[in-house]
Amino acid sequence: MKSSADYGFTRGKGVNLLVGKLIYIIGAGPGAQNLLTGEAREALAESEHIIGAERLLESLETLIKGKKKDALVAGEAIAEAIRRSANKTHAVLVTGDSGFFSLSKRLVPLLKTEAARENWEIKVLCGINSVSCLASKLNVAYDGAVIKSYHGRLNMDAPAQDKERLLNELAGLAARSRQCFFLTDKIVSPRLICGALAERGLDELCVSVGERLSYPDEKIISGKVNELLGRDFDSPNVVYIENGKLKQKNGVNPPVHSPVNPKDADFIRGAVPMTKEEVRAISLAKLWLKPEAVCWDLGAGTGSVSCAMALAVPYGRVYAVEKDAEAIELIKQNKEKFDCYNIKIIEGEAPAALADLPPPDSAFIGGSSGALRDIIREITGKNPYAHIVINAVTLETLNSITEIIAENHFPGAEIAQIGVNVFQKTGKYQLLRAQNPVFVISFGGEA
C-alpha cells in the first residue's frame, strides 16, 4: 500500500504539509471486523476521518477508536463532508464489495471533478460481498447464478403497479434460472419474496436466507417457499433461491426456454374454441409484447393465447379472464403443462371482472359477449397507451370495432384478414383444408 507521502503530503509529529487529500473507499464486507481485508485495515489505520453507515462504524469501533467519525450513507452528504473537512486522509466504508451494487458507483463520480482540481487521490479497495459470503457457507458455486439487487427499488409509498412489476420480474428470474441471489432491504424482504413466489405457484422452490452474515448472531435459514411463508428475518440479509427442476449443462445454469407459440396439437383441448396457431402468431406480433409486460387475455378459452403470452413475457404477468367452467379447467391444465407460472386466472365476465386488475400493457380480446365497447373503455381507462388486439370472425363484429376506433381516434389502427390453409394427409394424398378466415384488428400504443 502507498504511504501518505506518495500522495503529496507527509505525516509525522502532528504536522501535515497539505498538497491534497487521500480518500479511501473501502469495501467493508458484510460488516464484521473478521471479514475486512488486510488492505482495508491498513487504510483505516492511516485515515483520520472515517465515514460510513452507523452499523459499520459501531462494528469497527475497536479499529477506529479516537478518530473523527461521521455516520453518513448518502453520496452527496459524504462528498460534502470530505470537502469541508480539514483532515487529509479519509476512509469511506461501504458495505460488501466496493464494486458490487455499491455506493462507490455513485460516490466516485461525485468526487472525481473536485479530486482533479484539488489534487485529491481516490483509492478504491475491494471487499467481500454478501453473495460470496452466503454461497461459501451454503457450499454452492455461484459463477452461473443470476444476481439481482432489490435494495432501494421500492419505497413505502410506491404505487401498487410498481410493486406488481417488481415482483413479476423477481418471480420470473426465480422460475427461469437454476440459481438466484437477491439482495434485499426492509421493503423487498424475504417475507415479501416468499409471498410473491407462493402466490404465483412457485412454492416448491428452495430458499435460503442469510441473516446478519459475519456477525456473532449470524443465521442461515433454509427451506421451501411454503415452509418460510409469513416468516420475518433480521436485517441485513440476502436471499438464495435454487430451482431444482433445472439442470446444469456444461457448468452453465440455463434459463427455461419454451416455444413462445406452441403448436395447436400440444395444447390440451376440449369442446372450447381455441385461437389457431397461425392466427396466434400474428396476433402476438401485433401485441408488441415486452419481457416485463402486464397482459390481459379476455375470453381466454383453452388458454392458448394466455400461454403464448406468458412464455413471451417471462418477467411479466398474464391475466386470463374467462367465465366458462370447462374453459377455466382447460386453462389450468395448459398453464401447468407449459409451466406458465405467470398466468393468473380470473373467473368472471368482462368488463366487470377487470375492475381490480392492474393496468395492461397489452390486451387480447378473443371474445366479448357483446360488451366490446365497455371492455375497450375499461382497458383504455386503465392505460390509454395499451396495445389492443381483437380477433373477429363476423362482419358485424368487424363493423362494431371500426366504429369504436373511429369514434375514439385510436392510433396505429390496422386490420388484417387472415385465411389459413393447412395441408392434411388423407389416405395417400395431401389435401388443403381451409380454416375460417379471421380479422385481426390492432390499435393503441404510443401515438
Secondary structure in CASP SS format (residue, H / E / C, confidence):
PFRMAT SS
TARGET T0000
AUTHOR 0000-0000-0000
METHOD secondary structure of the structure
MODEL  1
M C 1.00
K C 1.00
S C 1.00
S H 1.00
A H 1.00
D H 1.00
Y H 1.00
G C 1.00
F C 1.00
T C 1.00
R C 1.00
G C 1.00
K C 1.00
G C 1.00
V C 1.00
N C 1.00
L C 1.00
L C 1.00
V C 1.00
G C 1.00
K C 1.00
L E 1.00
I E 1.00
Y E 1.00
I E 1.00
I E 1.00
G E 1.00
A C 1.00
G E 1.00
P C 1.00
G C 1.00
A C 1.00
Q H 1.00
N H 1.00
L H 1.00
L C 1.00
T C 1.00
G H 1.00
E H 1.00
A H 1.00
R H 1.00
E H 1.00
A H 1.00
L H 1.00
A H 1.00
E H 1.00
S C 1.00
E C 1.00
H E 1.00
I E 1.00
I E 1.00
G E 1.00
A C 1.00
E H 1.00
R H 1.00
L H 1.00
L H 1.00
E H 1.00
S H 1.00
L C 1.00
E H 1.00
T H 1.00
L H 1.00
I H 1.00
K C 1.00
G C 1.00
K C 1.00
K E 1.00
K E 1.00
D E 1.00
A E 1.00
L C 1.00
V C 1.00
A C 1.00
G H 1.00
E H 1.00
A H 1.00
I H 1.00
A H 1.00
E H 1.00
A H 1.00
I H 1.00
R H 1.00
R H 1.00
S C 1.00
A C 1.00
N C 1.00
K C 1.00
T E 1.00
H E 1.00
A E 1.00
V E 1.00
L E 1.00
V E 1.00
T C 1.00
G E 1.00
D C 1.00
S C 1.00
G C 1.00
F C 1.00
F C 1.00
S C 1.00
L C 1.00
S H 1.00
K H 1.00
R H 1.00
L H 1.00
V H 1.00
P H 1.00
L H 1.00
L H 1.00
K H 1.00
T H 1.00
E H 1.00
A H 1.00
A H 1.00
R H 1.00
E H 1.00
N C 1.00
W C 1.00
E E 1.00
I E 1.00
K E 1.00
V E 1.00
L E 1.00
C C 1.00
G C 1.00
I C 1.00
N C 1.00
S H 1.00
V H 1.00
S H 1.00
C H 1.00
L H 1.00
A H 1.00
S H 1.00
K H 1.00
L H 1.00
N C 1.00
V C 1.00
A C 1.00
Y C 1.00
D C 1.00
G C 1.00
A C 1.00
V E 1.00
I E 1.00
K E 1.00
S E 1.00
Y C 1.00
H C 1.00
G C 1.00
R C 1.00
L C 1.00
N C 1.00
M C 1.00
D C 1.00
A C 1.00
P C 1.00
A H 1.00
Q H 1.00
D H 1.00
K H 1.00
E H 1.00
R H 1.00
L H 1.00
L H 1.00
N H 1.00
E H 1.00
L H 1.00
A H 1.00
G H 1.00
L H 1.00
A H 1.00
A H 1.00
R H 1.00
S C 1.00
R C 1.00
Q E 1.00
C E 1.00
F E 1.00
F E 1.00
L E 1.00
T C 1.00
D C 1.00
K C 1.00
I C 1.00
V C 1.00
S C 1.00
P H 1.00
R H 1.00
L H 1.00
I H 1.00
C H 1.00
G H 1.00
A H 1.00
L H 1.00
A H 1.00
E H 1.00
R C 1.00
G C 1.00
L C 1.00
D C 1.00
E C 1.00
L C 1.00
C E 1.00
V E 1.00
S E 1.00
V E 1.00
G E 1.00
E E 1.00
R C 1.00
L C 1.00
S C 1.00
Y C 1.00
P C 1.00
D C 1.00
E C 1.00
K E 1.00
I E 1.00
I E 1.00
S E 1.00
G E 1.00
K E 1.00
V H 1.00
N H 1.00
E H 1.00
L H 1.00
L C 1.00
G C 1.00
R C 1.00
D C 1.00
F C 1.00
D C 1.00
S C 1.00
P C 1.00
N E 1.00
V E 1.00
V E 1.00
Y E 1.00
I E 1.00
E E 1.00
N C 1.00
G C 1.00
K C 1.00
L C 1.00
K C 1.00
Q C 1.00
K E 1.00
N C 1.00
G C 1.00
V E 1.00
N C 1.00
P C 1.00
P C 1.00
V C 1.00
H C 1.00
S C 1.00
P C 1.00
V C 1.00
N C 1.00
P C 1.00
K C 1.00
D H 1.00
A H 1.00
D H 1.00
F C 1.00
I C 1.00
R C 1.00
G C 1.00
A C 1.00
V C 1.00
P C 1.00
M C 1.00
T C 1.00
K C 1.00
E H 1.00
E H 1.00
V H 1.00
R H 1.00
A H 1.00
I H 1.00
S H 1.00
L H 1.00
A H 1.00
K H 1.00
L C 1.00
W C 1.00
L C 1.00
K C 1.00
P C 1.00
E C 1.00
A C 1.00
V E 1.00
C E 1.00
W E 1.00
D E 1.00
L E 1.00
G C 1.00
A C 1.00
G C 1.00
T C 1.00
G C 1.00
S H 1.00
V H 1.00
S H 1.00
C H 1.00
A H 1.00
M H 1.00
A H 1.00
L H 1.00
A H 1.00
V C 1.00
P C 1.00
Y C 1.00
G C 1.00
R E 1.00
V E 1.00
Y E 1.00
A E 1.00
V E 1.00
E E 1.00
K C 1.00
D C 1.00
A H 1.00
E H 1.00
A H 1.00
I H 1.00
E H 1.00
L H 1.00
I H 1.00
K H 1.00
Q H 1.00
N H 1.00
K H 1.00
E H 1.00
K H 1.00
F C 1.00
D C 1.00
C C 1.00
Y C 1.00
N C 1.00
I E 1.00
K E 1.00
I E 1.00
I E 1.00
E E 1.00
G C 1.00
E C 1.00
A C 1.00
P C 1.00
A H 1.00
A H 1.00
L H 1.00
A C 1.00
D C 1.00
L C 1.00
P C 1.00
P C 1.00
P C 1.00
D C 1.00
S E 1.00
A E 1.00
F E 1.00
I E 1.00
G C 1.00
G C 1.00
S C 1.00
S C 1.00
G C 1.00
A C 1.00
L H 1.00
R H 1.00
D H 1.00
I H 1.00
I H 1.00
R H 1.00
E H 1.00
I H 1.00
T H 1.00
G H 1.00
K H 1.00
N C 1.00
P C 1.00
Y C 1.00
A C 1.00
H E 1.00
I E 1.00
V E 1.00
I E 1.00
N E 1.00
A E 1.00
V C 1.00
T C 1.00
L H 1.00
E H 1.00
T H 1.00
L H 1.00
N H 1.00
S H 1.00
I H 1.00
T H 1.00
E H 1.00
I H 1.00
I H 1.00
A H 1.00
E H 1.00
N H 1.00
H C 1.00
F C 1.00
P C 1.00
G C 1.00
A C 1.00
E E 1.00
I E 1.00
A E 1.00
Q E 1.00
I E 1.00
G C 1.00
V C 1.00
N E 1.00
V E 1.00
F E 1.00
Q E 1.00
K E 1.00
T E 1.00
G C 1.00
K C 1.00
Y E 1.00
Q E 1.00
L E 1.00
L E 1.00
R E 1.00
A E 1.00
Q C 1.00
N C 1.00
P C 1.00
V E 1.00
F E 1.00
V E 1.00
I E 1.00
S E 1.00
F E 1.00
G E 1.00
G C 1.00
E C 1.00
A C 1.00
END
